[in-house]
Amino acid sequence: MPICVCEYCGKAFNNFGVDLCPECSKLIEESYIKARRYIYQNSKTSDFASIIEATGITEKALSYLINKDRILVSNRLNGAHRCRACGKETTGGALCDQCAAKILAEKLTEKNAEARKSAGKKTVVPISYNDD
């Protein structure tokens, strides 16, 4: 059983296939349920500050959920989350919609080029025989 570091609190723990220690995993799941319930009930007025105020979850927990793309929120404190590629404000996640689409298009182009290249190659099957 490998030991790893919790990505939320930084404590070492026995890894069971997740990146959070059991305490933080429970905290994050409870925070997610509270935030999700609030967002569904108040979809028009749910921004970062109102979720924190109404649910009592911490900024750190809500930021973690946003960064992991489990929740999308507008009007995040300290400015919106920024796109890692262009620096534009996003509602959550690492990339804005335009950069995500651009990267996806590049990946598809590369995949299609590789498929065309491999389709041009002929497969050679060795002939086998028995020496009986």
Sequence and secondary structure as in RCSB ss.txt:
>XXXX:A:sequence
MPICVCEYCGKAFNNFGVDLCPECSKLIEESYIKARRYIYQNSKTSDFASIIEATGITEKALSYLINKDRILVSN
RLNGAHRCRACGKETTGGALCDQCAAKILAEKLTEKNAEARKSAGKKTVVPISYNDD
>XXXX:A:secstr
  EEE TTT  EEE SS SS HHHHHHHHHHHHHHHHHHHHTTTT BHHHHHHHH   HHHHHHHHHTTS   BS
 TTS EE TTT  EESSSSS HHHHHHHHHHHHHHHHHHHHHHHHS           
